[in-house]
Amino acid sequence: MGLLGLTGVAWAEAPTLNRADFNRLAVQANLPIIWTQDANQSGALDPADLTVLSPAPRSRYVRKARFTKDFDRVYRSLVERRRQEAVAKELDQGRITVMETNIAALSDEDGAVMRHLETVATLIDELYAVQTGDFDLTQYVPKDDTASQALFRRNNSPTCSASATASDPFCNATPDFRRPRSAAYPKGVTLDQAFCDRLSKEPNAKALLDPFTVVRRKGKGFIALPYTDVYGRRMKAIAKSLRAAADTIESPQEAAFKAYLLASANGFETNQWWDADEAWAAMDSDNSAWYLRVGPDETYFDPCQVKAGFHLSLARVDRSAVAWKKRLTALRSDMEKAIAKMIGAPYEARPVQFALPEFIEIVLNAGDSRSLIGGTAGQSLPNFGPVAQTSRGRTVAMGNLGSDPDSMAVLMIRNTSLFSTESMASYDPTPTASHLDIVLHEATHNFGPTSAWRVDDKRPPAIFGGPTAAILEELKAQTGSFVLLDFLRQHGHLTDKQYQQGCMSSVAWAFSHIARGLVTASGQPRVYSQLAAIHVHALMEVGALRFVDEGEGADKGRFTLDFAKIPAVMSQMMHDVGNIKARGDRAAAETLIKRGTDTAAQATIHADIITERVRRHPKMSLVYKIRYR
């Protein structure tokens, strides 16, 4: 809502101050004005509601029952104060965490590769900002407003993302409250669920929902253009730097890495990604010391959650974890059979060949991989194409995320305020348990009906709609983490203590996402937050998770886990979500999600308490530093 009814000055994007904020900020600004009433109960300030204190003349601010230009000026100054408060609050929710990589001990070849990939990372950041609509907005951030400059630099956007401010309409790095608009869709359309559903019903829906296209108008309908038609100049620049990195590699032991660099360069030139996926799948911890994924992959950023966002993740392989990878690899088929049995008909176990899992040490993230607050701790890719359809992708866990002393200390304090003393006895303060959770989550993306599953030749986004499809897939994956923890325990690969530590880690992870809120500022569902709420609600329904009378003061009441009840809950959840995906049952999917996320469910799980206790503590805000000498 803009300042309509004030002076007629157009300022359509500005939010409107409520009465409490207006009066509080007017006092701070030492202004002789008070919003004393809301006579018509409109929630908006009218001239009759304003009291002007002596000796200031009322005519300075109100004349002929209308606000004056002087009032417009001071009102704008109060809005700016409120905006700056929100910006500071956004920044305070991040705790700077430096991820430094020293490559001085590596070869000259490795150093040369790294420099070229730093260039690629910069270009990926720019390309992703073009995709999201943020790229051109930096010019509107005041040069002398250091806090707003810092917000844009951290978020790569003027908009806010931290839990307490993501939905605050005043939280923006630009004084005129500019907001990005996705470049993937035509100007003038409202990017809501109705529009996304409309695309799935168009005659050329398959092309419009292709992850590597953008949608444009044509007559009364829409056409799909390949990424190279819209982002071609930047994609060619990335391809050039990838080829330059490949040209520096002469070591035979990095032949697979070189092959991937060249294949991905070709993908950026042609918008054909399957050859790059094949080269990427062929590169692993046995034939390269590097981990690199660069290209368009995840769709969570997209308003319709169907378009793939450009990103880069660069890491070094943690060879100390290779033995764990081989141990789990031997169990792939058994895991798939166990999950298929839970899901039931029409799904049947398939041959699975994906690599399980690789522990990596992140060096650099860019684009869609550069988390603003926190970080992506695991990933299973690709999501599309022959490699995905035949389960030959790669699963990774980022071993160096959250392993710094500050992060572990904050999590211990936070979780102590949330969990009972009995449950905290099963909490592992090191990242070990969370890493296992990540590995099993990412592995489960390859089990059961995947993102490439088809019903009547339709992929999940066309069946369920992009947001619902994304929630189902991630709900399946996180449910898999629970059921595979129990699978490993039953087969002697984990002790009871390790199983309990893994469950604690998963529930703590769920709490952190519930605290972010279930929807974004624009009303889109937060995928991980929604699945987290569904899980916690299901656990509380049967007493596997209870809220008990423990603690005091602001921390009165704690959550306690009954570990013996968890396997049955999660086995049923795997059946529900897996069977819904296998059958393509959209109505059942919407019912499942609503049951765990509606207002009644939020009250059941004490979402308000979870949110307050989690938000007390800043989350890590990663910055990357590479030392060459």
C-alpha positions as CSV (number, residue, x, y, z in Angstrom):
1,M,0.0,0.0,0.0
2,G,1.4,3.4,-1.0
3,L,0.9,6.8,0.3
4,L,-2.5,7.2,-1.4
5,G,-4.6,10.0,0.1
6,L,-1.6,12.0,1.5
7,T,-0.5,14.5,-1.1
8,G,-1.1,12.6,-4.3
9,V,2.7,12.1,-4.8
10,A,3.2,8.7,-6.4
11,W,5.1,6.3,-4.2
12,A,3.3,3.1,-4.9
13,E,5.8,0.6,-3.6
14,A,6.2,2.1,-0.2
15,P,4.5,0.2,2.7
16,T,2.3,2.1,5.1
17,L,3.3,2.8,8.7
18,N,1.0,1.5,11.4
19,R,0.0,3.8,14.3
20,A,2.4,2.4,16.8
21,D,5.4,2.7,14.5
22,F,4.4,6.2,13.3
23,N,4.2,7.5,16.9
24,R,7.4,5.8,18.0
25,L,9.4,7.1,15.1
26,A,8.0,10.6,15.3
27,V,9.3,10.8,18.9
28,Q,12.7,9.6,17.7
29,A,12.7,12.3,15.0
30,N,11.5,15.0,17.5
31,L,8.5,15.8,15.4
32,P,5.5,17.7,16.9
33,I,2.9,15.2,15.5
34,I,1.0,12.3,17.0
35,W,-1.4,9.9,15.4
36,T,-4.0,10.0,18.2
37,Q,-6.9,7.9,16.8
38,D,-8.1,5.8,14.0
39,A,-11.6,7.2,13.8
40,N,-12.8,5.2,10.8
41,Q,-10.9,2.0,11.9
42,S,-9.2,1.9,8.5
43,G,-5.7,1.2,9.8
44,A,-4.5,4.1,7.7
45,L,-3.6,7.7,8.9
46,D,-6.2,10.3,7.9
47,P,-5.8,14.1,8.4
48,A,-8.4,14.1,11.1
49,D,-6.4,11.5,13.1
50,L,-3.3,13.7,13.3
51,T,-2.7,15.9,16.3
52,V,-0.1,18.7,15.9
53,L,1.5,19.8,19.1
54,S,2.0,23.5,20.0
55,P,3.8,25.7,19.1
56,A,3.8,24.1,15.6
57,P,0.9,25.3,13.5
58,R,-1.4,22.6,12.3
59,S,-1.4,24.2,8.8
60,R,2.2,23.1,8.4
61,Y,1.0,19.5,8.2
62,V,-2.8,19.6,7.4
63,R,-4.5,22.2,5.3
64,K,-8.1,22.1,4.1
65,A,-8.5,18.5,5.5
66,R,-5.5,17.3,3.4
67,F,-2.0,16.5,4.2
68,T,0.6,19.1,3.0
69,K,3.9,18.6,1.2
70,D,5.7,19.2,4.5
71,F,3.8,16.3,6.0
72,D,4.6,14.1,3.0
73,R,8.3,14.9,3.5
74,V,8.4,14.0,7.2
75,Y,6.2,10.9,6.6
76,R,8.8,9.7,4.1
77,S,11.5,10.4,6.6
78,L,9.7,8.2,9.1
79,V,9.3,5.4,6.5
80,E,13.0,5.7,5.9
81,R,13.8,5.3,9.6
82,R,11.6,2.2,9.7
83,R,13.3,0.8,6.6
84,Q,16.8,1.3,8.2
85,E,15.6,-0.4,11.4
86,A,14.5,-3.4,9.3
87,V,17.8,-3.5,7.4
88,A,19.8,-3.5,10.6
89,K,17.6,-6.3,12.0
90,E,18.1,-8.3,8.9
91,L,21.9,-8.0,9.1
92,D,21.9,-8.8,12.8
93,Q,20.4,-12.2,12.2
94,G,23.6,-13.3,10.4
95,R,26.8,-14.2,12.1
96,I,29.8,-13.7,9.8
97,T,31.6,-17.0,9.3
98,V,34.7,-17.1,7.1
99,M,35.2,-20.2,5.0
100,E,38.9,-19.9,4.2
101,T,40.7,-22.2,1.9
102,N,44.5,-22.2,1.7
103,I,45.7,-23.7,-1.6
104,A,49.3,-22.5,-1.2
105,A,50.4,-26.1,-0.7
106,L,48.7,-27.3,-3.9
107,S,50.3,-27.4,-7.3
108,D,50.6,-24.4,-9.7
109,E,48.1,-26.2,-11.9
110,D,45.5,-26.3,-9.1
111,G,46.1,-22.6,-8.4
112,A,45.6,-21.7,-12.0
113,V,42.4,-23.7,-12.2
114,M,41.1,-22.0,-9.0
115,R,41.7,-18.5,-10.4
116,H,39.7,-19.3,-13.5
117,L,36.9,-20.8,-11.4
118,E,36.8,-17.7,-9.3
119,T,36.0,-15.8,-12.5
120,V,33.3,-18.3,-13.3
121,A,31.8,-17.9,-9.8
122,T,31.6,-14.1,-10.3
123,L,29.9,-14.6,-13.7
124,I,27.5,-17.1,-12.2
125,D,26.5,-14.7,-9.5
126,E,25.7,-12.1,-12.1
127,L,23.8,-14.6,-14.3
128,Y,21.7,-15.8,-11.4
129,A,20.9,-12.2,-10.4
130,V,19.7,-11.6,-13.9
131,Q,17.5,-14.7,-13.6
132,T,16.0,-13.6,-10.3
133,G,15.6,-10.0,-11.5
134,D,18.0,-8.6,-8.9
135,F,20.9,-7.6,-11.2
136,D,19.9,-4.1,-12.2
137,L,18.6,-3.1,-8.7
138,T,22.0,-2.4,-7.1
139,Q,22.0,1.0,-8.7
140,Y,19.1,2.1,-6.5
141,V,20.9,1.4,-3.2
142,P,22.2,4.7,-1.7
143,K,26.0,4.9,-2.0
144,D,26.3,6.4,1.5
145,D,24.0,3.9,3.2
146,T,26.5,1.3,4.4
147,A,24.0,-1.0,6.0
148,S,21.8,-1.2,2.8
149,Q,25.0,-1.7,0.8
150,A,25.9,-4.6,3.1
151,L,22.5,-6.1,2.8
152,F,22.6,-6.1,-1.0
153,R,26.1,-7.5,-1.0
154,R,25.2,-10.3,1.3
155,N,21.8,-11.2,-0.2
156,N,22.7,-10.3,-3.8
157,S,19.3,-8.7,-3.7
158,P,17.6,-5.7,-2.1
159,T,15.1,-8.0,-0.4
160,C,15.5,-9.7,2.9
161,S,15.7,-13.4,3.7
162,A,16.4,-13.8,7.4
163,S,13.5,-15.4,9.5
164,A,12.4,-12.3,11.4
165,T,12.5,-9.9,8.5
166,A,11.8,-11.9,5.3
167,S,8.1,-10.9,5.6
168,D,8.6,-7.4,6.8
169,P,7.5,-5.1,3.9
170,F,9.9,-2.4,5.2
171,C,13.0,-4.6,4.9
172,N,14.6,-3.5,1.6
173,A,18.0,-2.1,0.6
174,T,16.4,0.5,-1.6
175,P,14.5,3.6,-0.2
176,D,11.8,3.2,-2.8
177,F,11.3,-0.5,-2.0
178,R,12.1,-2.0,-5.3
179,R,11.6,-5.8,-5.6
180,P,13.0,-8.2,-8.1
181,R,10.9,-9.8,-10.8
182,S,11.9,-13.1,-12.2
183,A,13.3,-12.9,-15.8
184,A,11.8,-16.3,-16.5
185,Y,8.3,-15.0,-17.1
186,P,6.6,-12.3,-19.1
187,K,6.2,-8.8,-17.8
188,G,2.7,-7.9,-16.7
189,V,1.6,-11.3,-15.4
190,T,0.9,-12.0,-11.7
191,L,3.4,-14.7,-10.6
192,D,1.0,-16.6,-8.4
193,Q,-0.1,-20.2,-8.2
194,A,-3.0,-19.5,-10.7
195,F,-0.5,-18.4,-13.3
196,C,1.8,-21.4,-12.7
197,D,-1.2,-23.8,-13.0
198,R,-2.2,-22.1,-16.2
199,L,1.2,-22.9,-17.8
200,S,0.6,-26.6,-17.0
201,K,-2.7,-26.5,-19.0
202,E,-1.4,-24.8,-22.1
203,P,-1.1,-26.9,-25.3
204,N,2.7,-26.5,-25.2
205,A,2.9,-27.1,-21.4
206,K,5.9,-29.5,-21.8
207,A,8.0,-26.8,-23.4
208,L,6.8,-24.1,-21.0
209,L,7.6,-26.2,-17.9
210,D,11.0,-27.3,-19.3
211,P,13.6,-26.3,-16.6
212,F,16.0,-24.7,-19.2
213,T,13.6,-22.3,-20.9
214,V,12.0,-18.9,-20.2
215,V,8.4,-18.1,-20.9
216,R,7.4,-15.2,-23.1
217,R,4.0,-14.0,-24.5
218,K,2.9,-14.9,-28.0
219,G,-0.5,-13.6,-29.0
220,K,-2.9,-14.8,-26.4
221,G,-0.7,-17.6,-25.3
222,F,3.0,-18.3,-24.4
223,I,6.1,-19.6,-26.0
224,A,9.3,-21.1,-24.4
225,L,12.7,-19.8,-25.3
226,P,15.9,-21.7,-24.5
227,Y,18.2,-20.1,-21.9
228,T,20.8,-19.4,-24.6
229,D,18.3,-17.1,-26.4
230,V,17.9,-14.9,-23.3
231,Y,21.1,-15.3,-21.3
232,G,23.4,-16.2,-24.2
233,R,26.0,-13.4,-23.8
234,R,26.7,-14.3,-20.2
235,M,26.6,-18.0,-20.8
236,K,29.2,-17.7,-23.5
237,A,31.5,-15.8,-21.1
238,I,31.2,-18.6,-18.5
239,A,31.9,-21.2,-21.2
240,K,35.1,-19.3,-22.1
241,S,36.4,-19.3,-18.5
242,L,35.5,-23.0,-18.1
243,R,37.5,-23.8,-21.2
244,A,40.4,-21.7,-19.9
245,A,40.3,-23.7,-16.6
246,A,40.4,-27.0,-18.6
247,D,43.3,-25.8,-20.7
248,T,45.5,-25.4,-17.6
249,I,45.0,-29.1,-16.6
250,E,47.8,-31.4,-17.8
251,S,47.8,-33.9,-14.9
252,P,46.6,-37.4,-16.0
253,Q,45.0,-37.9,-12.6
254,E,42.6,-35.0,-13.3
255,A,41.5,-36.1,-16.8
256,A,37.9,-36.7,-15.5
257,F,37.8,-33.2,-14.1
258,K,39.0,-31.7,-17.3
259,A,36.4,-33.6,-19.3
260,Y,33.7,-32.2,-17.1
261,L,35.0,-28.6,-17.5
262,L,34.9,-29.0,-21.3
263,A,31.4,-30.7,-21.3
264,S,29.9,-28.0,-19.0
265,A,31.4,-25.3,-21.2
266,N,29.6,-26.9,-24.1
267,G,26.4,-26.9,-22.1
268,F,26.6,-23.2,-21.5
269,E,27.0,-22.6,-25.3
270,T,24.2,-25.0,-26.4
271,N,21.8,-25.2,-23.5
272,Q,22.2,-29.0,-23.8
273,W,23.2,-30.4,-20.4
274,W,23.0,-34.2,-20.7
275,D,26.6,-34.6,-21.9
276,A,27.8,-32.5,-19.0
277,D,25.8,-34.6,-16.6
278,E,27.5,-37.8,-18.0
279,A,30.9,-36.3,-17.6
280,W,30.0,-35.1,-14.1
281,A,28.7,-38.5,-13.0
282,A,31.9,-40.1,-14.3
283,M,34.0,-37.8,-12.1
284,D,34.2,-39.0,-8.4
285,S,36.4,-39.1,-5.4
286,D,38.4,-41.9,-6.9
287,N,39.5,-40.1,-10.0
288,S,39.7,-36.4,-9.0
289,A,40.6,-34.4,-5.9
290,W,38.1,-31.7,-7.0
291,Y,34.3,-31.4,-6.7
292,L,32.7,-29.0,-9.1
293,R,29.1,-28.6,-10.2
294,V,28.3,-25.6,-12.4
295,G,25.1,-25.1,-14.4
296,P,21.3,-24.8,-13.9
297,D,19.9,-27.3,-11.4
298,E,17.6,-26.5,-8.5
299,T,14.2,-24.8,-8.9
300,Y,13.4,-23.6,-5.4
301,F,14.1,-19.9,-6.2
302,D,11.6,-19.9,-9.1
303,P,8.1,-18.5,-8.4
304,C,6.6,-21.6,-10.1
305,Q,9.5,-23.8,-9.0
306,V,10.1,-25.3,-12.4
307,K,12.9,-23.2,-13.8
308,A,16.5,-24.3,-13.0
309,G,18.7,-21.7,-11.3
310,F,22.4,-21.2,-12.3
311,H,24.9,-22.0,-9.6
312,L,28.4,-23.1,-8.8
313,S,29.7,-25.3,-6.0
314,L,33.5,-25.8,-5.8
315,A,35.1,-28.1,-3.3
316,R,37.9,-30.4,-2.5
317,V,37.2,-34.1,-1.8
318,D,37.5,-35.2,1.8
319,R,39.3,-38.5,1.2
320,S,39.0,-39.5,4.9
321,A,35.3,-40.2,4.2
322,V,35.8,-42.5,1.2
323,A,35.6,-45.7,3.4
324,W,32.1,-44.5,4.6
325,K,31.0,-43.9,1.1
326,K,32.0,-47.5,0.0
327,R,30.2,-48.9,3.1
328,L,26.9,-47.3,2.2
329,T,27.3,-48.0,-1.6
330,A,27.1,-51.7,-0.9
331,L,23.7,-51.2,0.7
332,R,22.0,-49.2,-2.1
333,S,19.8,-52.0,-3.5
334,D,18.7,-53.1,-0.1
335,M,17.8,-49.5,0.8
336,E,15.8,-49.1,-2.4
337,K,13.9,-52.4,-1.7
338,A,13.1,-51.4,1.9
339,I,11.7,-48.0,0.8
340,A,9.8,-49.6,-2.1
341,K,8.2,-52.1,0.3
342,M,7.0,-49.2,2.5
343,I,5.6,-47.3,-0.5
344,G,3.7,-50.2,-2.0
345,A,2.0,-50.6,-5.3
346,P,2.1,-49.2,-7.9
347,Y,5.7,-48.5,-7.1
348,E,8.2,-51.3,-7.4
349,A,11.9,-51.4,-6.5
350,R,14.2,-50.3,-9.4
351,P,17.9,-50.9,-10.0
352,V,19.8,-48.0,-8.5
353,Q,23.3,-47.0,-9.5
354,F,23.9,-43.6,-8.0
355,A,27.1,-42.8,-6.1
356,L,26.8,-42.7,-2.4
357,P,27.8,-40.2,-0.8
358,E,30.9,-37.9,-1.2
359,F,32.0,-35.8,1.7
360,I,33.5,-32.5,0.4
361,E,35.1,-29.4,1.8
362,I,33.4,-26.4,0.2
363,V,35.8,-23.8,-1.2
364,L,33.3,-21.5,-3.0
365,N,29.6,-21.2,-3.7
366,A,28.0,-18.9,-6.2
367,G,24.6,-18.2,-7.7
368,D,21.8,-20.4,-6.4
369,S,24.3,-22.3,-4.2
370,R,25.4,-19.2,-2.3
371,S,23.1,-19.3,0.7
372,L,22.4,-15.9,2.3
373,I,22.0,-17.2,5.8
374,G,23.1,-20.7,6.8
375,G,24.1,-23.0,4.0
376,T,23.2,-26.0,1.9
377,A,24.7,-28.9,3.7
378,G,23.9,-31.6,1.2
379,Q,22.8,-32.1,-2.4
380,S,21.9,-34.8,-4.8
381,L,22.1,-34.0,-8.5
382,P,21.2,-33.8,-11.4
383,N,17.4,-33.4,-11.1
384,F,16.6,-33.9,-14.8
385,G,17.7,-36.0,-17.8
386,P,19.1,-39.5,-18.4
387,V,21.6,-39.5,-15.5
388,A,18.8,-38.6,-13.1
389,Q,16.3,-41.0,-14.6
390,T,18.7,-43.9,-14.3
391,S,19.8,-42.9,-10.7
392,R,23.4,-42.3,-11.7
393,G,23.8,-38.9,-10.1
394,R,26.1,-37.8,-7.3
395,T,25.3,-37.2,-3.7
396,V,27.4,-34.9,-1.5
397,A,27.6,-33.7,2.0
398,M,29.4,-30.5,2.8
399,G,31.6,-31.6,5.7
400,N,33.0,-28.2,6.6
401,L,29.7,-26.4,7.1
402,G,28.8,-25.7,10.7
403,S,32.0,-27.3,12.0
404,D,33.5,-24.1,13.4
405,P,33.4,-23.6,17.2
406,D,31.0,-20.7,17.1
407,S,28.4,-22.6,15.1
408,M,28.6,-25.6,17.4
409,A,28.3,-23.5,20.5
410,V,25.3,-21.6,19.3
411,L,23.5,-24.8,18.4
412,M,24.2,-26.3,21.8
413,I,22.6,-23.3,23.5
414,R,19.7,-23.2,21.1
415,N,18.9,-26.9,21.4
416,T,19.2,-26.9,25.2
417,S,16.3,-24.3,25.2
418,L,14.2,-26.5,23.0
419,F,14.8,-30.1,24.1
420,S,14.3,-31.9,27.5
421,T,17.4,-32.9,29.5
422,E,16.6,-36.5,28.7
423,S,16.6,-35.9,25.0
424,M,19.7,-33.7,25.1
425,A,21.6,-36.7,26.4
426,S,21.3,-38.0,22.9
427,Y,22.4,-34.8,21.2
428,D,25.8,-34.8,19.4
429,P,27.2,-31.3,19.5
430,T,29.6,-32.1,16.6
431,P,28.4,-32.2,13.0
432,T,28.8,-36.0,12.8
433,A,25.1,-36.8,13.3
434,S,23.9,-34.0,11.1
435,H,26.2,-35.2,8.3
436,L,24.6,-38.6,8.4
437,D,21.2,-37.0,8.2
438,I,22.3,-35.0,5.2
439,V,23.8,-38.1,3.5
440,L,20.7,-40.2,4.0
441,H,18.4,-37.3,2.9
442,E,20.3,-36.8,-0.3
443,A,20.5,-40.5,-1.0
444,T,16.7,-40.9,-0.7
445,H,16.3,-38.5,-3.6
446,N,17.5,-41.5,-5.7
447,F,15.1,-44.0,-4.0
448,G,11.4,-44.4,-4.7
449,P,9.6,-42.2,-7.2
450,T,12.2,-39.4,-8.0
451,S,11.9,-36.0,-9.6
452,A,12.1,-37.8,-12.9
453,W,9.1,-40.1,-12.2
454,R,6.3,-40.0,-14.7
455,V,2.6,-40.7,-14.5
456,D,0.9,-40.7,-17.9
457,D,4.1,-39.3,-19.3
458,K,3.9,-36.3,-17.0
459,R,6.6,-35.3,-14.5
460,P,5.7,-34.2,-10.9
461,P,5.6,-30.4,-11.6
462,A,3.0,-31.0,-14.3
463,I,1.0,-33.4,-12.1
464,F,1.1,-31.6,-8.8
465,G,2.2,-28.0,-9.6
466,G,5.8,-26.9,-9.0
467,P,5.5,-26.0,-5.3
468,T,3.6,-29.1,-4.3
469,A,6.0,-31.3,-6.3
470,A,9.0,-29.8,-4.6
471,I,7.5,-30.3,-1.1
472,L,6.7,-33.9,-1.9
473,E,10.1,-34.7,-3.2
474,E,11.9,-33.1,-0.2
475,L,9.4,-34.6,2.2
476,K,10.2,-38.0,0.8
477,A,13.9,-37.4,1.1
478,Q,13.8,-36.2,4.7
479,T,11.5,-39.1,5.6
480,G,14.1,-41.3,4.0
481,S,16.7,-40.0,6.4
482,F,14.6,-41.2,9.4
483,V,13.7,-44.6,7.9
484,L,17.2,-45.3,6.7
485,L,18.6,-44.4,10.1
486,D,16.5,-47.2,11.5
487,F,17.4,-49.5,8.6
488,L,21.1,-49.0,9.4
489,R,20.5,-49.7,13.1
490,Q,18.6,-52.9,12.4
491,H,21.4,-54.1,10.1
492,G,24.1,-53.5,12.7
493,H,25.6,-50.4,11.0
494,L,24.6,-48.0,13.7
495,T,24.3,-48.3,17.5
496,D,21.2,-47.3,19.4
497,K,23.0,-44.2,20.5
498,Q,24.0,-43.2,17.0
499,Y,20.4,-43.8,15.8
500,Q,19.1,-41.5,18.6
501,Q,21.7,-38.8,17.8
502,G,20.6,-38.9,14.1
503,C,16.9,-38.5,15.1
504,M,17.8,-35.6,17.4
505,S,19.7,-34.0,14.6
506,S,16.7,-34.4,12.2
507,V,14.2,-32.9,14.6
508,A,16.5,-30.0,15.5
509,W,16.9,-29.3,11.8
510,A,13.1,-29.3,11.4
511,F,12.8,-26.8,14.2
512,S,15.3,-24.4,12.5
513,H,13.2,-24.5,9.3
514,I,9.8,-24.1,11.1
515,A,11.3,-20.9,12.6
516,R,11.8,-19.4,9.2
517,G,8.0,-19.4,8.6
518,L,6.0,-21.7,6.3
519,V,5.6,-19.2,3.4
520,T,7.7,-16.5,1.9
521,A,6.9,-12.8,1.9
522,S,5.2,-13.2,-1.5
523,G,3.1,-16.1,-0.2
524,Q,5.0,-19.0,-1.8
525,P,5.5,-22.1,0.4
526,R,8.9,-22.6,1.9
527,V,9.7,-26.2,0.9
528,Y,11.8,-27.2,3.8
529,S,9.7,-25.4,6.4
530,Q,6.6,-27.1,5.1
531,L,8.1,-30.6,5.2
532,A,9.5,-29.9,8.7
533,A,6.1,-28.9,10.0
534,I,4.6,-32.0,8.5
535,H,7.2,-34.2,10.2
536,V,6.9,-32.5,13.6
537,H,3.1,-32.7,13.5
538,A,3.1,-36.4,12.6
539,L,5.5,-37.1,15.4
540,M,3.5,-35.2,18.0
541,E,0.2,-36.8,16.9
542,V,1.3,-40.2,18.2
543,G,3.5,-39.0,21.1
544,A,6.8,-39.7,19.4
545,L,7.5,-36.0,20.2
546,R,5.9,-34.4,23.3
547,F,6.0,-31.0,24.8
548,V,6.7,-31.5,28.5
549,D,6.7,-29.3,31.7
550,E,10.4,-28.6,32.0
551,G,12.4,-25.4,32.2
552,E,11.5,-22.1,33.6
553,G,10.9,-18.5,32.6
554,A,11.0,-17.8,28.9
555,D,12.1,-21.4,28.3
556,K,9.2,-23.0,30.2
557,G,8.3,-26.2,28.3
558,R,10.6,-28.4,26.3
559,F,10.3,-31.1,23.6
560,T,11.1,-34.7,24.4
561,L,11.5,-37.6,22.0
562,D,10.3,-41.1,22.4
563,F,12.7,-42.8,20.0
564,A,10.9,-46.2,20.1
565,K,7.8,-44.6,18.4
566,I,9.6,-42.9,15.6
567,P,10.1,-45.8,13.1
568,A,6.4,-46.5,12.8
569,V,5.6,-42.9,12.2
570,M,8.2,-42.4,9.5
571,S,7.4,-45.7,7.8
572,Q,3.8,-44.6,7.5
573,M,4.9,-41.2,6.2
574,M,7.1,-42.9,3.6
575,H,4.2,-44.9,2.4
576,D,1.9,-41.8,2.2
577,V,4.3,-39.5,0.4
578,G,5.8,-42.2,-1.8
579,N,2.5,-43.7,-2.8
580,I,1.0,-40.2,-3.6
581,K,4.0,-39.5,-5.9
582,A,3.8,-43.0,-7.5
583,R,0.1,-42.6,-8.3
584,G,0.2,-38.9,-9.2
585,D,-2.6,-38.1,-6.7
586,R,-2.7,-34.3,-6.5
587,A,-5.7,-34.2,-4.1
588,A,-4.1,-36.5,-1.7
589,A,-0.9,-34.5,-1.8
590,E,-2.7,-31.3,-1.0
591,T,-4.5,-33.0,1.9
592,L,-1.3,-34.4,3.3
593,I,0.4,-31.0,3.2
594,K,-2.5,-29.1,4.6
595,R,-2.9,-31.5,7.5
596,G,0.6,-30.8,8.8
597,T,0.8,-27.1,8.0
598,D,-2.6,-25.4,8.7
599,T,-3.3,-23.1,11.6
600,A,-4.4,-26.0,13.9
601,A,-1.3,-28.0,13.1
602,Q,0.9,-25.0,13.9
603,A,-0.8,-24.7,17.3
604,T,-0.3,-28.4,18.0
605,I,3.4,-28.2,17.4
606,H,3.9,-25.0,19.3
607,A,5.3,-23.3,16.3
608,D,5.4,-19.9,18.1
609,I,7.6,-21.3,20.8
610,I,9.9,-23.0,18.3
611,T,10.2,-19.8,16.3
612,E,11.0,-17.5,19.3
613,R,13.7,-19.7,20.7
614,V,15.4,-20.4,17.3
615,R,15.4,-16.8,16.2
616,R,17.2,-15.7,19.3
617,H,20.4,-16.8,17.8
618,P,22.1,-15.5,14.6
619,K,22.8,-18.0,11.9
620,M,26.0,-18.3,10.1
621,S,26.5,-15.9,7.1
622,L,29.2,-17.4,5.0
623,V,31.9,-15.4,3.3
624,Y,34.6,-17.2,1.2
625,K,38.3,-16.5,1.2
626,I,40.9,-18.2,-1.0
627,R,44.6,-17.9,0.0
628,Y,47.0,-18.5,-2.8
629,R,50.2,-17.9,-0.8
